[in-house]
Amino acid sequence: MRRDYGSRLFELIDSAMNKSGVMDIYAATVEALAKWEPRISITKVNVIPGVGGMTIDLSAVDKETGNNLTITGIQIAR
């Protein structure tokens, strides 16, 4: 029932992987996580372009415990 749930990543999947396109992907990732997962604070986003999509690796800090988190291999595909 939440039409705005998720992120803009699927809108950006075919964008150019130049500086501007990658910055849009970073921003969409951080915006979505800030909105939908307020328990963490993103410290690093790494975008790896691939054929028909991309892979995203994240580093974050758990705001409650202060623990560092690493999430790798998030596949975004058409």
A tleap script that builds the chain and sets N, CA, C and O, in Angstrom:
source leaprc.protein.ff14SB
mol = sequence {
  NMET ARG ARG ASP TYR GLY SER ARG LEU PHE
  GLU LEU ILE ASP SER ALA MET ASN LYS SER
  GLY VAL MET ASP ILE TYR ALA ALA THR VAL
  GLU ALA LEU ALA LYS TRP GLU PRO ARG ILE
  SER ILE THR LYS VAL ASN VAL ILE PRO GLY
  VAL GLY GLY MET THR ILE ASP LEU SER ALA
  VAL ASP LYS GLU THR GLY ASN ASN LEU THR
  ILE THR GLY ILE GLN ILE ALA CARG
}
set mol.1.N position { 0.813 -1.189 0.000 }
set mol.1.CA position { 0.000 0.000 0.000 }
set mol.1.C position { 0.863 1.262 0.000 }
set mol.1.O position { 0.334 2.370 -0.080 }
set mol.2.N position { 2.164 1.106 0.088 }
set mol.2.CA position { 3.049 2.269 0.086 }
set mol.2.C position { 3.655 2.419 -1.298 }
set mol.2.O position { 4.618 1.734 -1.641 }
set mol.3.N position { 3.100 3.298 -2.073 }
set mol.3.CA position { 3.558 3.458 -3.456 }
set mol.3.C position { 4.998 3.943 -3.551 }
set mol.3.O position { 5.675 3.690 -4.547 }
set mol.4.N position { 5.461 4.629 -2.533 }
set mol.4.CA position { 6.823 5.153 -2.582 }
set mol.4.C position { 7.838 4.229 -1.915 }
set mol.4.O position { 8.995 4.614 -1.744 }
set mol.5.N position { 7.429 3.021 -1.536 }
set mol.5.CA position { 8.341 2.083 -0.882 }
set mol.5.C position { 9.428 1.633 -1.846 }
set mol.5.O position { 9.176 1.445 -3.036 }
set mol.6.N position { 10.605 1.466 -1.339 }
set mol.6.CA position { 11.709 0.984 -2.163 }
set mol.6.C position { 12.675 2.095 -2.501 }
set mol.6.O position { 12.935 2.977 -1.683 }
set mol.7.N position { 13.204 2.049 -3.702 }
set mol.7.CA position { 14.195 3.037 -4.124 }
set mol.7.C position { 14.008 3.360 -5.601 }
set mol.7.O position { 13.157 2.792 -6.285 }
set mol.8.N position { 14.829 4.289 -6.066 }
set mol.8.CA position { 14.810 4.675 -7.480 }
set mol.8.C position { 15.805 3.865 -8.306 }
set mol.8.O position { 16.030 4.185 -9.473 }
set mol.9.N position { 16.400 2.830 -7.733 }
set mol.9.CA position { 17.447 2.103 -8.449 }
set mol.9.C position { 16.971 1.503 -9.767 }
set mol.9.O position { 17.712 1.497 -10.750 }
set mol.10.N position { 15.755 1.003 -9.791 }
set mol.10.CA position { 15.279 0.388 -11.041 }
set mol.10.C position { 15.077 1.418 -12.146 }
set mol.10.O position { 15.119 1.078 -13.328 }
set mol.11.N position { 14.859 2.677 -11.766 }
set mol.11.CA position { 14.793 3.751 -12.762 }
set mol.11.C position { 16.182 4.050 -13.330 }
set mol.11.O position { 16.310 4.539 -14.452 }
set mol.12.N position { 17.201 3.756 -12.559 }
set mol.12.CA position { 18.571 4.122 -12.923 }
set mol.12.C position { 19.382 2.968 -13.498 }
set mol.12.O position { 20.548 3.149 -13.848 }
set mol.13.N position { 18.791 1.803 -13.599 }
set mol.13.CA position { 19.540 0.604 -13.981 }
set mol.13.C position { 20.196 0.720 -15.359 }
set mol.13.O position { 21.254 0.134 -15.586 }
set mol.14.N position { 19.592 1.457 -16.268 }
set mol.14.CA position { 20.161 1.604 -17.606 }
set mol.14.C position { 20.890 2.932 -17.785 }
set mol.14.O position { 21.237 3.301 -18.907 }
set mol.15.N position { 21.125 3.649 -16.691 }
set mol.15.CA position { 21.814 4.933 -16.804 }
set mol.15.C position { 23.289 4.710 -17.124 }
set mol.15.O position { 23.847 3.640 -16.881 }
set mol.16.N position { 23.890 5.736 -17.668 }
set mol.16.CA position { 25.316 5.657 -18.004 }
set mol.16.C position { 26.134 5.508 -16.726 }
set mol.16.O position { 25.809 6.102 -15.698 }
set mol.17.N position { 27.180 4.723 -16.797 }
set mol.17.CA position { 28.034 4.536 -15.624 }
set mol.17.C position { 29.172 5.557 -15.633 }
set mol.17.O position { 30.329 5.228 -15.370 }
set mol.18.N position { 28.812 6.800 -15.942 }
set mol.18.CA position { 29.775 7.890 -15.815 }
set mol.18.C position { 29.647 8.481 -14.416 }
set mol.18.O position { 28.877 7.964 -13.606 }
set mol.19.N position { 30.373 9.537 -14.112 }
set mol.19.CA position { 30.353 10.111 -12.762 }
set mol.19.C position { 28.942 10.518 -12.335 }
set mol.19.O position { 28.540 10.273 -11.198 }
set mol.20.N position { 28.210 11.126 -13.229 }
set mol.20.CA position { 26.858 11.580 -12.915 }
set mol.20.C position { 25.916 10.404 -12.645 }
set mol.20.O position { 25.157 10.427 -11.676 }
set mol.21.N position { 25.965 9.395 -13.486 }
set mol.21.CA position { 25.099 8.225 -13.317 }
set mol.21.C position { 25.390 7.474 -12.036 }
set mol.21.O position { 24.471 7.047 -11.338 }
set mol.22.N position { 26.672 7.311 -11.720 }
set mol.22.CA position { 27.056 6.609 -10.498 }
set mol.22.C position { 26.637 7.430 -9.276 }
set mol.22.O position { 26.180 6.862 -8.284 }
set mol.23.N position { 26.783 8.747 -9.332 }
set mol.23.CA position { 26.344 9.592 -8.215 }
set mol.23.C position { 24.840 9.482 -7.999 }
set mol.23.O position { 24.384 9.487 -6.855 }
set mol.24.N position { 24.060 9.382 -9.073 }
set mol.24.CA position { 22.614 9.185 -8.946 }
set mol.24.C position { 22.304 7.853 -8.253 }
set mol.24.O position { 21.389 7.773 -7.433 }
set mol.25.N position { 23.059 6.827 -8.582 }
set mol.25.CA position { 22.867 5.511 -7.957 }
set mol.25.C position { 23.230 5.570 -6.478 }
set mol.25.O position { 22.506 5.040 -5.635 }
set mol.26.N position { 24.355 6.219 -6.162 }
set mol.26.CA position { 24.728 6.401 -4.750 }
set mol.26.C position { 23.605 7.109 -3.999 }
set mol.26.O position { 23.173 6.666 -2.935 }
set mol.27.N position { 23.140 8.215 -4.574 }
set mol.27.CA position { 22.104 9.014 -3.906 }
set mol.27.C position { 20.819 8.216 -3.709 }
set mol.27.O position { 20.219 8.271 -2.636 }
set mol.28.N position { 20.392 7.483 -4.721 }
set mol.28.CA position { 19.160 6.688 -4.609 }
set mol.28.C position { 19.297 5.623 -3.527 }
set mol.28.O position { 18.348 5.345 -2.794 }
set mol.29.N position { 20.476 5.033 -3.434 }
set mol.29.CA position { 20.727 4.003 -2.415 }
set mol.29.C position { 20.654 4.597 -1.017 }
set mol.29.O position { 19.962 4.070 -0.146 }
set mol.30.N position { 21.360 5.681 -0.807 }
set mol.30.CA position { 21.400 6.307 0.517 }
set mol.30.C position { 20.034 6.885 0.894 }
set mol.30.O position { 19.612 6.766 2.044 }
set mol.31.N position { 19.340 7.508 -0.061 }
set mol.31.CA position { 18.003 8.059 0.214 }
set mol.31.C position { 17.044 6.968 0.682 }
set mol.31.O position { 16.333 7.140 1.672 }
set mol.32.N position { 17.029 5.852 -0.029 }
set mol.32.CA position { 16.101 4.769 0.315 }
set mol.32.C position { 16.422 4.180 1.686 }
set mol.32.O position { 15.520 3.934 2.487 }
set mol.33.N position { 17.695 3.956 1.951 }
set mol.33.CA position { 18.060 3.374 3.238 }
set mol.33.C position { 17.823 4.349 4.385 }
set mol.33.O position { 17.430 3.927 5.473 }
set mol.34.N position { 18.050 5.623 4.170 }
set mol.34.CA position { 17.781 6.614 5.215 }
set mol.34.C position { 16.286 6.669 5.534 }
set mol.34.O position { 15.890 6.839 6.687 }
set mol.35.N position { 15.476 6.525 4.504 }
set mol.35.CA position { 14.027 6.595 4.700 }
set mol.35.C position { 13.457 5.314 5.298 }
set mol.35.O position { 12.643 5.370 6.220 }
set mol.36.N position { 13.879 4.158 4.781 }
set mol.36.CA position { 13.240 2.899 5.142 }
set mol.36.C position { 14.002 2.066 6.165 }
set mol.36.O position { 13.457 1.103 6.704 }
set mol.37.N position { 15.234 2.417 6.434 }
set mol.37.CA position { 16.006 1.687 7.440 }
set mol.37.C position { 16.774 2.685 8.309 }
set mol.37.O position { 17.996 2.795 8.207 }
set mol.38.N position { 16.048 3.410 9.163 }
set mol.38.CA position { 16.675 4.478 9.957 }
set mol.38.C position { 17.610 3.966 11.048 }
set mol.38.O position { 18.270 4.769 11.709 }
set mol.39.N position { 17.685 2.654 11.252 }
set mol.39.CA position { 18.559 2.109 12.294 }
set mol.39.C position { 20.020 2.080 11.894 }
set mol.39.O position { 20.889 1.823 12.728 }
set mol.40.N position { 20.303 2.346 10.606 }
set mol.40.CA position { 21.697 2.331 10.165 }
set mol.40.C position { 22.062 3.669 9.529 }
set mol.40.O position { 21.204 4.427 9.076 }
set mol.41.N position { 23.345 3.922 9.514 }
set mol.41.CA position { 23.894 5.098 8.846 }
set mol.41.C position { 24.906 4.608 7.817 }
set mol.41.O position { 25.888 3.956 8.171 }
set mol.42.N position { 24.671 4.916 6.558 }
set mol.42.CA position { 25.529 4.450 5.470 }
set mol.42.C position { 26.843 5.217 5.490 }
set mol.42.O position { 26.851 6.444 5.589 }
set mol.43.N position { 27.946 4.497 5.396 }
set mol.43.CA position { 29.261 5.124 5.360 }
set mol.43.C position { 29.943 4.985 3.997 }
set mol.43.O position { 30.808 5.784 3.640 }
set mol.44.N position { 29.539 3.954 3.239 }
set mol.44.CA position { 30.162 3.748 1.929 }
set mol.44.C position { 29.227 2.950 1.031 }
set mol.44.O position { 28.578 1.998 1.464 }
set mol.45.N position { 29.177 3.364 -0.232 }
set mol.45.CA position { 28.429 2.639 -1.263 }
set mol.45.C position { 29.398 2.396 -2.411 }
set mol.45.O position { 30.067 3.322 -2.869 }
set mol.46.N position { 29.472 1.163 -2.874 }
set mol.46.CA position { 30.310 0.823 -4.019 }
set mol.46.C position { 29.425 0.203 -5.090 }
set mol.46.O position { 28.722 -0.776 -4.839 }
set mol.47.N position { 29.465 0.779 -6.287 }
set mol.47.CA position { 28.661 0.296 -7.411 }
set mol.47.C position { 29.581 -0.402 -8.404 }
set mol.47.O position { 30.580 0.162 -8.849 }
set mol.48.N position { 29.229 -1.639 -8.743 }
set mol.48.CA position { 29.995 -2.413 -9.716 }
set mol.48.C position { 29.088 -2.675 -10.916 }
set mol.48.O position { 28.155 -3.473 -10.826 }
set mol.49.N position { 29.358 -2.005 -12.042 }
set mol.49.CA position { 28.518 -2.215 -13.224 }
set mol.49.C position { 28.667 -3.627 -13.759 }
set mol.49.O position { 29.731 -4.238 -13.659 }
set mol.50.N position { 27.586 -4.133 -14.328 }
set mol.50.CA position { 27.603 -5.452 -14.939 }
set mol.50.C position { 26.715 -5.484 -16.155 }
set mol.50.O position { 26.032 -4.505 -16.455 }
set mol.51.N position { 26.716 -6.578 -16.848 }
set mol.51.CA position { 25.866 -6.735 -18.025 }
set mol.51.C position { 24.427 -6.903 -17.550 }
set mol.51.O position { 24.116 -7.850 -16.828 }
set mol.52.N position { 23.557 -5.995 -17.950 }
set mol.52.CA position { 22.145 -6.085 -17.592 }
set mol.52.C position { 21.824 -5.694 -16.164 }
set mol.52.O position { 20.744 -6.008 -15.663 }
set mol.53.N position { 22.738 -5.021 -15.507 }
set mol.53.CA position { 22.463 -4.592 -14.146 }
set mol.53.C position { 23.703 -4.107 -13.434 }
set mol.53.O position { 24.652 -3.635 -14.059 }
set mol.54.N position { 23.684 -4.229 -12.114 }
set mol.54.CA position { 24.799 -3.771 -11.298 }
set mol.54.C position { 24.805 -4.528 -9.985 }
set mol.54.O position { 23.819 -5.162 -9.608 }
set mol.55.N position { 25.923 -4.452 -9.302 }
set mol.55.CA position { 26.059 -5.009 -7.964 }
set mol.55.C position { 26.416 -3.861 -7.032 }
set mol.55.O position { 27.221 -2.995 -7.377 }
set mol.56.N position { 25.818 -3.861 -5.860 }
set mol.56.CA position { 26.087 -2.810 -4.881 }
set mol.56.C position { 26.624 -3.447 -3.603 }
set mol.56.O position { 26.084 -4.438 -3.110 }
set mol.57.N position { 27.686 -2.865 -3.083 }
set mol.57.CA position { 28.245 -3.235 -1.785 }
set mol.57.C position { 28.053 -2.040 -0.851 }
set mol.57.O position { 28.244 -0.894 -1.259 }
set mol.58.N position { 27.681 -2.303 0.386 }
set mol.58.CA position { 27.417 -1.239 1.358 }
set mol.58.C position { 28.247 -1.432 2.617 }
set mol.58.O position { 28.518 -2.556 3.039 }
set mol.59.N position { 28.639 -0.326 3.201 }
set mol.59.CA position { 29.189 -0.307 4.555 }
set mol.59.C position { 28.316 0.663 5.339 }
set mol.59.O position { 27.920 1.713 4.833 }
set mol.60.N position { 28.021 0.295 6.584 }
set mol.60.CA position { 27.141 1.115 7.410 }
set mol.60.C position { 27.508 0.937 8.872 }
set mol.60.O position { 28.316 0.080 9.229 }
set mol.61.N position { 26.897 1.764 9.711 }
set mol.61.CA position { 27.054 1.662 11.150 }
set mol.61.C position { 25.665 1.503 11.753 }
set mol.61.O position { 24.744 2.252 11.425 }
set mol.62.N position { 25.524 0.525 12.633 }
set mol.62.CA position { 24.278 0.337 13.373 }
set mol.62.C position { 24.205 1.456 14.412 }
set mol.62.O position { 25.050 1.535 15.303 }
set mol.63.N position { 23.197 2.318 14.297 }
set mol.63.CA position { 23.090 3.478 15.179 }
set mol.63.C position { 22.867 3.093 16.636 }
set mol.63.O position { 23.252 3.833 17.542 }
set mol.64.N position { 22.258 1.961 16.860 }
set mol.64.CA position { 21.956 1.523 18.221 }
set mol.64.C position { 23.185 0.966 18.934 }
set mol.64.O position { 23.437 1.291 20.095 }
set mol.65.N position { 23.943 0.131 18.238 }
set mol.65.CA position { 25.076 -0.553 18.874 }
set mol.65.C position { 26.435 0.030 18.513 }
set mol.65.O position { 27.419 -0.187 19.219 }
set mol.66.N position { 26.484 0.774 17.406 }
set mol.66.CA position { 27.762 1.291 16.926 }
set mol.66.C position { 28.574 0.281 16.145 }
set mol.66.O position { 29.704 0.569 15.751 }
set mol.67.N position { 28.016 -0.906 15.913 }
set mol.67.CA position { 28.717 -1.948 15.156 }
set mol.67.C position { 28.798 -1.588 13.682 }
set mol.67.O position { 27.861 -1.027 13.113 }
set mol.68.N position { 29.936 -1.917 13.067 }
set mol.68.CA position { 30.086 -1.740 11.629 }
set mol.68.C position { 29.393 -2.891 10.913 }
set mol.68.O position { 29.458 -4.038 11.355 }
set mol.69.N position { 28.734 -2.578 9.811 }
set mol.69.CA position { 28.030 -3.575 9.005 }
set mol.69.C position { 28.572 -3.530 7.584 }
set mol.69.O position { 28.887 -2.460 7.062 }
set mol.70.N position { 28.677 -4.682 6.972 }
set mol.70.CA position { 29.067 -4.771 5.570 }
set mol.70.C position { 28.084 -5.698 4.874 }
set mol.70.O position { 27.840 -6.821 5.316 }
set mol.71.N position { 27.529 -5.207 3.783 }
set mol.71.CA position { 26.607 -6.007 2.975 }
set mol.71.C position { 27.154 -5.978 1.553 }
set mol.71.O position { 27.282 -4.912 0.952 }
set mol.72.N position { 27.473 -7.139 1.025 }
set mol.72.CA position { 28.070 -7.192 -0.306 }
set mol.72.C position { 27.229 -8.044 -1.241 }
set mol.72.O position { 26.480 -8.927 -0.821 }
set mol.73.N position { 27.382 -7.746 -2.522 }
set mol.73.CA position { 26.764 -8.591 -3.538 }
set mol.73.C position { 25.284 -8.368 -3.756 }
set mol.73.O position { 24.583 -9.295 -4.162 }
set mol.74.N position { 24.783 -7.168 -3.499 }
set mol.74.CA position { 23.369 -6.880 -3.763 }
set mol.74.C position { 23.201 -6.729 -5.270 }
set mol.74.O position { 23.727 -5.789 -5.866 }
set mol.75.N position { 22.478 -7.644 -5.877 }
set mol.75.CA position { 22.291 -7.661 -7.326 }
set mol.75.C position { 21.056 -6.850 -7.719 }
set mol.75.O position { 19.960 -7.086 -7.212 }
set mol.76.N position { 21.246 -5.902 -8.620 }
set mol.76.CA position { 20.134 -5.135 -9.192 }
set mol.76.C position { 20.166 -5.440 -10.695 }
set mol.76.O position { 21.125 -5.098 -11.386 }
set mol.77.N position { 19.122 -6.077 -11.180 }
set mol.77.CA position { 19.107 -6.493 -12.591 }
set mol.77.C position { 17.786 -6.092 -13.230 }
set mol.77.O position { 16.787 -5.849 -12.553 }
set mol.78.N position { 17.816 -6.031 -14.547 }
set mol.78.CA position { 16.601 -5.712 -15.300 }
set mol.78.C position { 15.599 -6.796 -15.168 }
set mol.78.O position { 14.510 -6.703 -15.734 }
savepdb mol mol.pdb
quit
